[in-house]
Every structure is written in structure tokens, then in C-alpha cells.
Amino acid sequence: MQYTWLTIAILSAGYFITCLAVTGPSSMFNYIWLAISLFFGFVFYISRMEACGRIVLHVWTKTAFTVVMILGFGYLAVLEGLVISKMNAKPDGGCDYMIVLGAHVKGDVVSKSLAQRLDTAYEYACSEDGKECTIIVAGGKGKGESVTEAFAMKRYLTEKGINPDRILMEDKSTDTQLNIKLSRELYIDDTASDVVIASSSFHIFRALKLANAQGLNNVQGLAAPSNKILLVNYMLREAVGITKEIVFGNFRYAVI
């Protein structure tokens, strides 16, 4: 078993370096892979010391560690299964509103991740099913952004040919829960409205559950492609995000 810990440590270190190469050092979540690598490297070291007879671990210590690992990996597997279940989501028919969830804007230019969401939303908005829907772009102004995400998103879509009168902006939110909450409060009076939520593939499950918790009953997902190299990183971050929503009660009225 000890070499399993070593393998996890090595793979995590390699993935950490890969994430840094792709995104640079500014994305703080990347460092969780370094932490994982160091943790399992330490576990490997301790297990080797015990195998060599240099230290003795109490049986209860080993049992507790085993139980925690089983529960932890089991919990993570369940969450990732839920994330994966919605990663290819597409609307079945038309809708009244499409909420496009924001992502990082570099100065006043949408990031690649956000552009992928917007391109997917644009294709749906121009399709036979989506041509009548009202588009809500959601996202406030964060660190390193000179304009709100909603402003940059609306400009991106109008430059692609969407009528600006068709696009509503929610430009105060700072996270996914507020994206949906404020969009709902500002623009969607009837909770029976058909709503499509457009976001990155790994993000759809959480977004749909947050929408359900806001009373939106007829809601579907529209999954945009994600960076394949960073997908594992995004999925782990999403598991943390789902846990946060559960802890803070943001899934209160949603059935997981």
C-alpha cells in the first residue's frame, strides 16, 4: 500500500507543475496539488519508517487513518460522479431565459474559459430552440478586472451579432450562488419559467442545484467545453465548491 501513496504523491507533483505551466502562478487552487503531493509523500515516508522498524504506529492510529481515507475517497467519488452526470448537458427544447454564468475577465477581455461559455451560449441563442430566449449575463467585477464580467460578456455577444436589447446584465454578483440568486430576483418573476443555465461542463451540476434552491423548477443545463489539461483540477475545485454550498445551506431546497 505504501507505494500507492508514493504514486499519488508523484502524480500530484507532476500535475501541479503542469497546472502552473498552463495557468501561471496566479491561480491559487493549483497549489492544492502541491499540498496533496506533500501529504502523501509524508504518508509514504512514515509507512517506510514503520516497515523498516524505525517507528511503531499504534493499531488505532492506522485504523483511524484507513477509515478517514476510505470515507474521504468515497465522498470525493460521489461528488465527482454528480459532477460528471451533468458534464454533457444540453437543453431539451427552448426556454424563456438563458443565464450565462460569469468567469474571469483579464482587464476588459474575457478569458478563454469564459469565451467557451459565451460561444456555446451564442450557438444555442441562434438555434431554432433558443432564438426567442432572453439572455442574462451574470458576473460582477473582481480582482484584476477593469470592467464587470457582465459588461464584457454582453459586449462579446453583441460583437458576435446578438441584439443588445435581448441581453440583460446582472453585474453585482461575486460567486455562482449570487449569479443565480440575483439574476432570479432581478429578472425572472415567474419561477415556472423555462430557464437554461450556460456554464463550463464541470460547473453545471452545482449551478442547476443552486437554481433549484432559488425556486427555479424548470431549469436545464447547457455545458460548454473545458480545458482538457485542467479538467481534473476544475473537477476537484468543483467538489470543494459543492461542499461549500452544502455547508452554507445554499442547496437547502434542492434534492441532490
C-alpha positions in Angstrom: 0.0 0.0 0.0 2.9 2.3 0.8 3.8 2.6 -2.9 0.2 3.7 -3.7 0.9 6.7 -1.5 4.2 7.3 -3.3 2.4 7.1 -6.7 -0.2 9.6 -5.7 2.5 11.9 -4.4 4.4 11.8 -7.7 1.4 12.2 -9.9 0.1 15.1 -7.8 3.5 16.8 -8.0 3.6 16.3 -11.8 0.1 17.7 -12.2 0.9 20.7 -10.0 3.8 21.5 -12.3 1.5 21.0 -15.4 -1.1 23.4 -14.0 1.5 26.0 -13.2 2.8 25.8 -16.8 -0.7 26.3 -18.2 -2.1 28.9 -15.9 0.9 30.5 -14.3 1.3 31.0 -10.5 -1.8 33.3 -10.1 -4.3 30.5 -9.8 -4.1 29.7 -6.1 -6.1 26.5 -6.3 -3.3 24.9 -8.2 -1.4 24.7 -5.0 -3.7 22.1 -3.6 -1.9 19.6 -5.8 1.4 20.5 -4.1 -0.3 20.1 -0.7 -1.6 16.7 -1.8 1.8 15.7 -3.0 3.5 16.7 0.2 0.8 15.0 2.4 1.0 11.6 0.6 4.8 11.9 0.4 4.8 12.2 4.2 2.5 9.2 4.5 4.8 7.2 2.3 7.8 8.2 4.4 6.0 7.2 7.7 4.9 3.9 6.2 8.5 3.2 5.1 9.9 4.0 8.5 7.4 1.6 10.1 8.2 -1.1 7.6 11.9 -0.7 8.4 11.2 -0.9 12.2 12.3 2.6 12.9 8.9 3.7 14.3 5.9 1.9 15.7 2.4 3.1 15.0 -0.4 2.2 17.3 -3.0 -0.1 15.6 -5.7 2.5 16.4 -3.7 5.2 14.5 -3.5 3.0 11.4 -7.2 2.1 11.7 -8.3 5.7 12.0 -6.2 6.7 9.1 -7.6 3.9 6.9 -11.2 4.8 7.8 -10.6 8.5 7.1 -9.0 7.6 3.7 -11.9 5.3 2.8 -14.5 7.9 3.8 -12.7 10.7 2.1 -12.1 8.9 -1.2 -15.7 7.6 -1.1 -17.1 11.1 -0.5 -15.0 12.5 -3.3 -16.1 9.7 -5.7 -19.8 10.5 -5.0 -19.3 14.2 -5.7 -17.3 13.7 -8.9 -20.0 11.3 -10.1 -22.6 14.0 -9.6 -20.3 16.5 -11.5 -19.8 14.0 -14.4 -23.5 13.3 -14.6 -24.2 16.8 -16.0 -21.0 17.4 -18.0 -22.7 16.8 -21.3 -25.9 18.6 -20.5 -27.9 20.1 -23.4 -31.4 21.7 -23.3 -34.3 19.7 -24.5 -36.1 22.4 -26.4 -36.4 26.1 -26.0 -36.5 28.4 -22.9 -37.7 31.8 -21.7 -34.4 32.8 -20.2 -30.8 31.7 -20.6 -28.4 32.6 -17.7 -24.8 32.7 -18.8 -22.6 32.4 -15.7 -19.5 34.6 -15.5 -15.8 33.7 -15.2 -12.6 35.6 -15.0 -12.1 38.7 -17.2 -8.5 39.8 -17.9 -8.7 43.5 -17.7 -11.7 44.0 -20.0 -11.2 40.9 -22.2 -13.0 37.6 -21.5 -10.8 34.7 -20.6 -10.7 31.6 -22.7 -12.9 29.7 -20.3 -15.5 32.5 -20.4 -15.3 32.7 -24.2 -16.1 29.0 -24.4 -19.2 29.5 -22.3 -20.2 32.5 -24.4 -19.6 30.7 -27.7 -21.8 27.8 -26.5 -24.5 30.2 -25.4 -24.3 32.1 -28.7 -24.8 28.9 -30.7 -27.9 28.0 -28.6 -29.2 31.5 -28.8 -29.0 31.4 -32.6 -30.6 27.9 -32.9 -34.2 27.2 -33.6 -34.8 26.2 -29.9 -33.0 29.3 -28.4 -33.8 32.1 -30.8 -36.6 33.5 -28.7 -35.0 33.4 -25.3 -33.8 36.4 -23.2 -30.2 36.2 -22.3 -29.0 37.1 -18.8 -25.2 37.6 -18.4 -24.2 37.3 -14.8 -21.0 38.4 -13.0 -19.7 41.4 -11.1 -16.2 43.0 -11.0 -13.4 41.0 -9.4 -9.7 41.3 -8.8 -7.7 42.2 -11.9 -10.9 43.1 -13.8 -11.3 46.7 -15.2 -15.0 46.1 -16.1 -17.7 43.8 -14.8 -17.9 40.3 -16.2 -21.4 41.0 -17.3 -20.3 44.0 -19.3 -17.5 42.1 -21.0 -19.9 39.2 -21.7 -22.6 41.4 -23.2 -20.0 43.2 -25.4 -18.7 39.8 -26.6 -22.1 38.5 -27.5 -23.1 41.7 -29.3 -19.9 41.7 -31.3 -20.9 38.2 -32.4 -24.2 39.6 -33.7 -26.7 39.2 -30.8 -29.1 42.1 -30.5 -28.1 44.0 -27.3 -31.7 44.6 -26.4 -32.0 40.8 -25.9 -29.3 40.8 -23.3 -29.8 41.7 -19.6 -26.9 42.3 -17.2 -26.6 41.1 -13.6 -23.4 42.9 -12.6 -23.2 42.7 -8.8 -22.6 39.1 -8.0 -19.2 37.6 -6.9 -19.9 33.9 -7.0 -22.1 31.3 -8.6 -24.7 31.3 -5.9 -25.2 35.1 -6.2 -25.0 34.9 -10.1 -28.2 32.8 -10.0 -29.8 34.4 -6.9 -29.6 38.0 -8.3 -30.5 37.0 -11.8 -33.6 35.4 -10.5 -34.5 38.3 -8.3 -33.9 41.0 -10.9 -35.4 39.4 -14.0 -37.3 36.2 -13.5 -40.6 36.9 -11.8 -42.2 33.6 -12.7 -40.4 30.6 -11.1 -42.3 28.4 -13.6 -40.3 30.0 -16.5 -38.2 27.7 -18.6 -34.6 28.5 -17.8 -31.3 27.3 -19.3 -28.0 27.8 -17.4 -24.9 28.0 -19.6 -21.6 27.3 -18.0 -18.5 25.2 -18.2 -19.2 21.4 -18.2 -17.8 20.7 -14.7 -19.9 23.6 -13.3 -23.4 22.5 -14.5 -24.4 20.2 -11.7 -23.8 22.8 -8.9 -25.4 25.6 -11.0 -28.6 23.5 -11.5 -28.9 22.7 -7.8 -28.4 26.4 -6.9 -31.1 27.3 -9.4 -33.4 24.7 -7.9 -32.7 26.2 -4.4 -33.8 29.6 -5.8 -37.2 28.2 -6.7 -36.5 27.7 -10.4 -38.2 24.4 -11.2 -37.9 24.2 -15.0 -34.2 24.6 -15.4 -31.8 22.8 -17.7 -28.0 23.0 -18.3 -26.0 23.9 -21.3 -22.5 22.6 -20.9 -19.6 24.4 -22.6 -16.3 22.7 -23.3 -13.4 23.0 -20.8 -9.6 22.9 -21.0 -8.8 19.2 -21.1 -5.5 19.6 -19.3 -7.0 21.5 -16.4 -10.3 19.5 -16.2 -9.1 17.3 -13.3 -8.1 20.5 -11.4 -11.5 22.1 -12.2 -13.4 19.0 -11.1 -11.6 18.8 -7.7 -12.3 22.5 -7.2 -15.9 21.9 -8.0 -16.1 19.2 -5.3 -14.8 21.8 -2.9 -17.4 24.2 -4.2 -20.3 21.7 -3.8 -19.1 21.0 -0.2 -19.1 24.8 0.5 -22.7 25.2 -0.9 -23.8 22.3 1.3 -22.1 23.7 4.4 -23.6 27.1 3.9 -27.1 25.8 3.2 -27.2 27.0 -0.4 -28.7 23.7 -1.6 -31.4 23.9 1.1 -34.3 23.3 -1.2 -32.6 21.3 -3.8 -32.5 17.5 -3.9 -29.1 16.1 -4.6 
